[in-house]
């Protein structure tokens, strides 16, 4: 198919944006079918880009290539996937032979690796191909043998976004194996030497939140002797790293009974480590906000509190509500952190950019009478590259809550002097170092500016 678009869209596509919206298309050569290759030309009939036509999505063309014209064929797909595989070599084949092994990582991160709407995660001997658009369906016959060759595994499991209309699936079924035997049991894999299992057929995402690996490693490295609270623990990623790092106790909280059962199982898988065996692991199946309120009321204290909620802003309208939720989480979690302890506040909402997130977290803590001394910020891991503005979604703040001077209790002897109730100090202005990123969630390259603060680990991201 040949397409013409508005001048604005031409500019965006040439600038590297991977999406062509329905409303920007001014003419089409003929009605295309899902997955057809659509070639965009400018008014001078010069090539702009080529992508997959997606008639059931407002993102009507998902761009595969821009610049000089190329042929999109098996050789092109092979080269694109090979580049993605090579990018992950520091994870799959670390240069340092003493680096603990990681066999669970993202191999293809959609748009950010040049394959819009397609994710490939590897868990040891199983690969999981997740499609976010039916436009890939006609190309699977070419793609799957290439994936099999470049990412050799026993099975390739198919996962499908719920938004894909069944009529466009041509008999493909969620959870089926495209290659190899069906996967009927949780799949073992390693994350920095620790054992985990992923339910690749029914689990959230493709079975594990691979994007938080570096933050989990950072927590493991500083958990010795700590009392750790892992809120929104899911299957215990942070919990297990903390226990293996020598945490005295870990409390995992998640509203999903399946997630908590998986967290317990993942902890048991590592029980041969003396640190894990010695760690007291408690779990709560419960709503995080209500659980936090209870923990605050009980005056519980933890040396490390990790708050890693699901995306609160699934669309533009829900951004204000998401900001309130981040605020409230900080308000409830700051008081739980022991003096000198660490609060890790994470966000996976692409529509909430780092500066806004930081503002919400600082404001929330201030409501509770705390200031947050920032230690560092983290963004995306190496296997989750950011290829365009909307590709960035993950951010985390490492901070140390401290009672605001304005609200501190007067020392004995000065009690007769009632201090005027002062407003908590205004949150410090957040640096405008990250572009606004309106868009999709957890799943997502130019890279965003690197954070200007030290990172909690020296691990390359
Ligand atoms: N920290 C995890 C990933 C968290 S994903 C890791 O490192 O793997 C978000 C988790 O929050 C999911 O497991 C989901 O079940 C849970 N969740 C969603 N809403 C919740 C709520 N209101 N209260 C508690 N848990 C919730």
Boltz pocket constraint, residues with backbone or C-beta under 6 A from the ligand:
constraints:
  - pocket:
      binder: B
      contacts: [[A, 208], [A, 209], [A, 212], [A, 231], [A, 232], [A, 233], [A, 234], [A, 235], [A, 236], [A, 237], [A, 238], [A, 253], [A, 254], [A, 255], [A, 256], [A, 259], [A, 286], [A, 287], [A, 288], [A, 289], [A, 308], [A, 309], [A, 310]]
      max_distance: 6.0
